[in-house]
């Protein structure tokens, strides 16, 4: 090695795994806080009898409305200001807003608290997607994204255990104090992002040139001399479209739209199904309802690994991603149909656990396709994709309500199966190699 060159042959530092740990913690806590509202909602309603069912419905929707509105601006802010600043601010604001409903009274102040909570959470996943792109090499990136999404599913599964069973049950806290306790980890997370994360490995004082080169082989290894700061170039990513990229992006948006319906079924309809159709009491329902989210966590990890393995085996990112996503959604559709045939509710829940394993192993594929197609504007594109998905969530409510009213729970299940199968077919037309950003 000549004088002045950077040594990239040394053993790489492992700072990227600290970043990975914080990303997983953010995903887990994000969903724990998000699902807290549904858990404290019955006691909240009993203490706020001046709010009727319609008012409570608007409080539900206040989160979704601002969560949808904040996706694209949150992604754009992530591209402009970088993951370090954005994730520190977002974790701080969402953690404070999560406890806002405990110390707020009156309909409109409560709507504002729920709205701020949704707005702060909206930008998190777009920015996390950008951070995984800049901190991990392409050979492991999808596995990392799969693990991050899996932690969100685990956060949803842990919510009733941590909040209802432990904090409110065993410890005996009120729902207000339970929310206050839950805000503390979010404040620590914000501090962790600020002190541990940098926008890319080259900016981090703890990384060595070998880790920088591992993440981005294009990093300059000869021109940076000892004692000289690296050249800072802040690109201005812009979305640029060709006919091929527009078609693939449209298919990806349609896939995301269709996939969201299944998520809404598990969140909003499954607990009622277990009590109304299978005769579960509340305790039994509380034990079995988290199973699909655990399946989703497993699927997220498996799907990420499958992507990376198939890319290496097939030598084609486009068809590796299509194969994983299509197979997952197609098998999930048939398993939903099978679950309807089960008489024993416990067996039904095991089948639905398998549904989420196969369905959610396509989730890291979706993340990876966004980072593939979005390039340096990946956070902005992620916000666009998530906005379309949330729109599907809005439509799922009345659509599933009509299916339930006309055809009962069987019709609801078959509707979910059809939408899963449609999402599988749509993915075959997504070509993640069609970039929508000029690098």
C-alpha positions in Angstrom: 0.0 0.0 0.0 1.4 3.4 -1.0 1.6 6.3 1.4 -1.6 8.1 1.7 -3.9 5.2 0.6 -6.6 3.9 2.8 -6.2 0.2 3.8 -9.4 -1.7 2.9 -7.8 -5.1 3.4 -8.1 -4.9 7.2 -10.9 -6.6 9.1 -14.1 -4.4 8.8 -15.4 -2.8 11.9 -19.0 -3.8 12.8 -20.7 -0.4 13.4 -23.4 -1.3 10.8 -24.7 -3.9 13.3 -25.2 -1.3 16.0 -27.2 0.6 13.4 -29.1 -2.6 12.6 -29.9 -3.0 16.3 -31.3 0.5 16.6 -33.4 -0.1 13.4 -34.9 -3.3 14.9 -35.6 -1.5 18.2 -37.3 1.3 16.4 -39.5 -1.1 14.4 -40.4 -3.1 17.5 -41.3 0.0 19.6 -43.1 1.7 16.7 -45.7 -1.1 16.6 -45.8 -1.6 20.4 -46.8 2.1 20.7 -49.2 1.9 17.7 -51.1 -1.1 19.1 -51.3 0.4 22.6 -54.3 2.5 21.6 -56.4 -0.6 20.8 -55.5 -2.1 24.2 -56.3 0.9 26.4 -59.3 1.9 24.3 -62.0 0.1 26.3 -60.9 1.7 29.6 -60.4 5.0 27.8 -64.0 4.8 26.5 -65.4 4.0 30.0 -63.6 7.0 31.4 -64.7 9.4 28.6 -68.4 8.7 28.3 -69.0 12.0 26.7 -67.4 10.5 23.6 -69.8 8.2 21.7 -68.8 5.4 19.3 -68.6 7.8 16.3 -66.2 10.1 18.2 -64.0 7.1 19.1 -64.1 6.1 15.4 -62.8 9.5 14.5 -60.0 9.1 17.0 -59.1 5.8 15.3 -59.1 7.5 11.9 -57.1 10.6 13.1 -54.0 8.4 13.3 -54.5 6.8 9.9 -55.2 10.2 8.2 -52.0 11.9 9.4 -50.1 8.6 8.9 -51.1 8.7 5.3 -50.4 12.4 4.8 -47.0 12.2 6.4 -45.6 9.3 4.3 -44.3 11.3 1.3 -43.1 14.4 3.2 -41.4 12.1 5.8 -39.6 10.3 3.0 -38.6 13.5 1.3 -37.3 14.9 4.6 -35.3 11.7 5.2 -33.7 12.1 1.7 -33.0 15.7 2.4 -31.8 15.7 6.1 -30.6 12.1 6.5 -31.6 9.3 8.8 -29.7 10.4 11.9 -31.5 13.7 12.4 -34.9 12.5 11.2 -35.1 9.3 13.2 -33.9 11.1 16.4 -36.7 13.7 16.0 -39.4 11.2 14.9 -38.7 8.8 17.8 -38.8 11.7 20.3 -42.1 13.2 18.9 -44.0 9.9 18.5 -43.0 8.8 22.0 -44.3 12.0 23.5 -47.4 12.0 21.4 -48.2 8.4 22.3 -48.8 9.4 25.9 -50.7 12.6 24.8 -54.1 10.9 25.1 -53.5 10.2 28.7 -53.2 13.9 29.7 -55.6 15.4 27.2 -59.3 16.0 27.4 -61.9 17.2 25.0 -62.6 15.8 21.5 -60.4 18.1 19.4 -57.3 18.0 21.6 -57.6 14.2 21.6 -57.8 14.3 17.8 -54.7 16.5 17.7 -52.8 14.1 20.0 -53.6 11.1 17.8 -52.9 13.1 14.7 -49.4 14.2 15.9 -48.7 10.6 16.8 -49.6 9.4 13.3 -47.6 12.1 11.6 -44.5 11.3 13.6 -44.7 7.6 12.9 -45.4 8.1 9.2 -41.8 8.9 8.3 -40.1 6.2 10.3 -40.2 3.2 7.8 -39.3 5.3 4.8 -36.3 6.6 6.6 -35.4 3.2 8.0 -35.5 1.9 4.4 -33.0 4.5 3.3 -30.8 3.8 6.3 -30.6 0.1 5.5 -29.7 0.9 1.9 -26.8 3.2 2.9 -25.4 1.0 5.7 -25.6 -2.5 4.3 -24.1 -4.2 1.1 -26.6 -5.4 -1.4 -25.8 -9.1 -0.7 -27.3 -8.9 2.8 -29.6 -5.9 2.5 -32.8 -7.7 2.0 -32.1 -10.1 5.0 -31.6 -7.0 7.1 -34.8 -5.4 5.9 -36.7 -8.6 6.6 -35.4 -8.7 10.2 -36.4 -5.0 10.7 -39.9 -5.6 9.4 -40.2 -8.8 11.5 -39.4 -6.8 14.7 -42.5 -4.7 13.9 -44.7 -7.8 13.8 -43.2 -8.9 17.2 -43.9 -5.4 18.6 -47.6 -5.9 17.6 -47.6 -9.4 19.2 -46.0 -8.1 22.4 -48.3 -5.2 22.8 -51.2 -7.0 24.7 -48.6 -8.9 26.8 -46.6 -5.9 27.8 -49.4 -3.4 28.3 -52.5 -5.4 29.3 -51.0 -8.5 31.0 -47.9 -7.0 32.6 -48.2 -3.2 33.2 -51.9 -3.0 33.7 -52.5 -6.5 35.1 -49.5 -7.8 37.1 -48.1 -4.4 38.1 -51.5 -2.8 38.4 -50.8 0.5 36.7 -53.6 2.7 35.3 -53.6 3.0 31.5 -52.4 6.5 31.8 -49.3 5.6 33.8 -48.7 2.5 31.6 -48.5 4.8 28.5 -46.1 7.1 30.4 -43.8 4.2 31.2 -43.9 3.1 27.6 -42.7 6.6 26.4 -39.4 6.2 28.3 -37.9 3.7 25.8 -38.8 6.0 22.9 -36.9 8.8 24.5 -33.8 6.6 24.9 -34.2 5.4 21.3 -34.1 9.1 20.1 -30.9 9.6 22.1 -29.4 6.4 20.7 -30.1 7.4 17.1 -28.4 10.8 17.6 -25.2 9.4 19.2 -24.8 6.1 17.4 -26.1 6.7 13.8 -24.6 8.7 11.0 -26.1 9.2 7.6 -23.6 6.9 5.9 -20.5 4.8 7.0 -18.0 7.4 5.7 -19.3 10.0 8.1 -19.0 7.7 11.2 -15.9 8.1 13.4 -16.1 4.4 14.5 -15.9 2.8 11.0 -12.7 1.9 9.3 -12.1 2.1 5.6 -12.7 -1.7 5.2 -16.3 -1.4 6.5 -16.9 1.7 4.3 -15.6 -0.3 1.3 -17.7 -3.3 2.3 -20.9 -1.3 2.3 -20.0 0.7 -0.8 -17.2 -0.6 -3.0 -17.2 2.7 -4.9 -15.7 4.5 -1.8 -12.5 6.3 -2.7 -9.4 4.4 -1.5 -6.5 6.4 -2.9 -7.4 10.0 -3.1 -8.2 10.6 0.6 -5.0 11.4 2.4 -4.4 11.1 6.1 -5.7 14.0 8.0 -7.8 15.3 5.2 -11.6 15.2 5.6 -13.5 13.2 3.0 -15.3 15.3 0.4 -19.0 15.7 1.4 -21.3 15.5 -1.6 -25.0 15.8 -0.9 -27.0 14.8 -4.0 -30.4 16.1 -4.7 -32.3 13.0 -5.7 -35.1 13.5 -8.2 -37.7 11.0 -9.5 -37.3 10.5 -13.2 -39.6 8.2 -15.1 -39.4 6.1 -18.2 -42.2 4.0 -19.7 -40.8 0.8 -18.3 -40.3 2.3 -14.8 -43.8 3.8 -14.8 -45.3 0.4 -15.5 -43.3 -1.5 -12.9 -43.9 1.2 -10.3 -47.7 1.1 -11.1 -47.6 -2.7 -10.5 -45.7 -2.2 -7.2 -48.3 0.3 -6.1 -51.2 -2.0 -7.0 -49.5 -4.9 -5.2 -49.1 -2.7 -2.1 -52.7 -1.6 -2.3 -54.0 -5.2 -2.5 -51.7 -6.5 0.3 -52.9 -3.9 2.8 -56.4 -5.5 2.9 -55.1 -8.7 4.6 -53.3 -6.6 7.3 -56.6 -4.8 8.1 -58.4 -8.2 8.5 -55.9 -9.4 11.1 -56.0 -6.2 13.0 -59.7 -5.3 13.0 -61.7 -8.5 12.3 -59.8 -11.5 13.7 -60.5 -10.9 17.5 -64.2 -10.6 16.8 -64.1 -13.7 14.6 -62.5 -15.7 17.5 -65.1 -14.6 20.0 -68.2 -14.6 17.7 -67.5 -17.7 15.6 -65.2 -19.8 17.7 -66.5 -19.0 21.1 -63.2 -17.9 22.6 -63.4 -15.9 25.8 -61.3 -12.8 26.1 -58.3 -14.4 27.8 -58.1 -17.2 25.3 -58.6 -14.7 22.4 -55.8 -12.6 23.9 -53.5 -15.6 23.9 -54.3 -16.8 20.3 -54.7 -13.4 18.5 -51.0 -12.6 18.5 -50.1 -15.8 16.8 -50.4 -14.5 13.2 -48.1 -11.6 14.1 -45.5 -14.0 15.3 -45.9 -15.8 12.0 -45.4 -12.5 10.3 -42.1 -12.0 12.2 -40.9 -15.4 11.1 -42.0 -14.8 7.5 -40.1 -11.4 7.4 -36.8 -13.1 8.4 -37.3 -16.1 6.1 -38.3 -13.9 3.1 -35.3 -11.6 3.5 -32.9 -14.6 3.6 -34.7 -16.2 0.6 -34.2 -13.1 -1.4 -30.5 -12.9 -0.9 -30.0 -16.6 -1.5 -32.0 -16.7 -4.7 -30.3 -13.6 -6.0 -27.0 -15.4 -5.7 -28.3 -18.6 -7.1 -30.3 -17.2 -10.0 -28.1 -14.2 -10.8 -31.2 -12.1 -11.4 -32.6 -9.7 -8.8 -35.7 -9.2 -10.8 -36.8 -12.9 -10.9 -35.5 -13.7 -7.4 -37.7 -11.0 -5.9 -40.7 -12.0 -8.1 -40.4 -15.7 -7.2 -40.3 -15.0 -3.4 -43.2 -12.5 -3.5 -45.4 -14.5 -5.9 -45.0 -17.8 -4.0 -45.6 -16.2 -0.6 -48.9 -14.5 -1.5 -50.1 -17.4 -3.6 -49.6 -20.0 -0.9 -51.1 -17.6 1.7 -54.3 -17.3 -0.4 -54.8 -21.1 -0.4 -54.1 -21.3 3.3 -56.8 -18.7 4.0 -59.3 -20.9 2.1 -58.1 -23.9 4.2 -58.5 -22.0 7.5 -62.2 -21.6 6.8 -62.7 -25.4 6.7 -61.3 -25.9 10.3 -63.9 -26.4 13.0 -61.5 -26.0 16.0 -60.6 -22.4 16.5 -57.2 -23.3 17.8 -56.4 -25.2 14.6 -57.7 -22.2 12.6 -55.2 -20.0 14.4 -52.3 -22.3 13.6 -53.3 -22.2 9.9 -53.5 -18.4 10.1 -50.1 -18.3 11.7 -48.8 -20.1 8.5 -50.8 -17.6 6.4 -48.7 -14.8 7.8 -45.5 -16.7 7.5 -46.0 -17.0 3.7 -47.7 -13.7 3.2 -45.1 -11.6 5.1 -42.1 -13.2 3.6 -43.0 -10.9 0.7 -42.7 -7.8 2.9 -38.8 -7.5 2.7 -39.2 -8.1 -1.0 -41.4 -5.1 -1.2 -38.9 -3.0 0.8 -36.0 -4.2 -1.3 -37.9 -3.4 -4.5 -38.5 0.2 -3.3 -34.8 0.6 -2.5 -33.8 -1.0 -5.8 -36.1 1.3 -7.8 -35.7 4.4 -5.7 -32.0 4.7 -5.4 -30.9 7.8 -3.5 -34.6 8.9 -3.3 -35.6 5.6 -1.7 -37.2 7.2 1.3 -39.4 9.4 -0.9 -40.5 6.5 -3.0 -41.1 4.4 0.1 -43.4 7.2 1.3 -45.3 7.1 -2.0 -45.7 3.3 -1.8 -46.8 3.4 1.9 -49.4 6.1 1.1 -51.0 3.9 -1.5 -51.0 1.0 1.0 -52.8 3.2 3.6 -55.4 4.1 1.0 -56.1 0.4 0.7 -56.5 0.3 4.5 -59.2 3.0 4.3 -61.1 1.1 1.7 -60.7 -2.2 3.5 -63.0 -1.1 6.4 -66.2 -0.6 4.5 -65.4 -3.4 2.0 -64.9 -6.0 4.7 -68.0 -4.7 6.5 -70.1 -5.3 3.4 -68.7 -8.8 2.9 -69.4 -9.6 6.5 -72.9 -8.3 6.3 -73.8 -10.1 3.1 -71.9 -13.4 3.4 -70.8 -13.7 7.0 -67.3 -14.6 8.1 -66.9 -17.1 5.3 -67.3 -14.4 2.7 -64.8 -12.2 4.6 -62.2 -15.0 4.5 -62.8 -15.8 0.8 -62.5 -12.1 0.0 -59.1 -12.0 1.8 -58.0 -15.1 -0.2 -59.0 -13.5 -3.5 -57.1 -10.3 -2.7 -54.0 -12.3 -1.7 -54.1 -14.3 -5.0 -54.5 -11.0 -7.0 -51.5 -9.5 -5.2 -49.4 -12.6 -6.1 -50.3 -12.3 -9.8 -49.6 -8.5 -9.9 -46.1 -9.1 -8.5 -45.1 -11.0 -11.6 -45.2 -7.8 -13.5 -43.0 -5.8 -11.1 -39.4 -5.4 -12.5 -37.4 -4.0 -9.6 -34.4 -3.3 -12.0 -36.4 -0.5 -13.6 -35.1 2.6 -11.8 -37.3 5.6 -11.2 -34.4 7.7 -10.0 -31.4 9.0 -12.0 -28.3 8.2 -10.0 
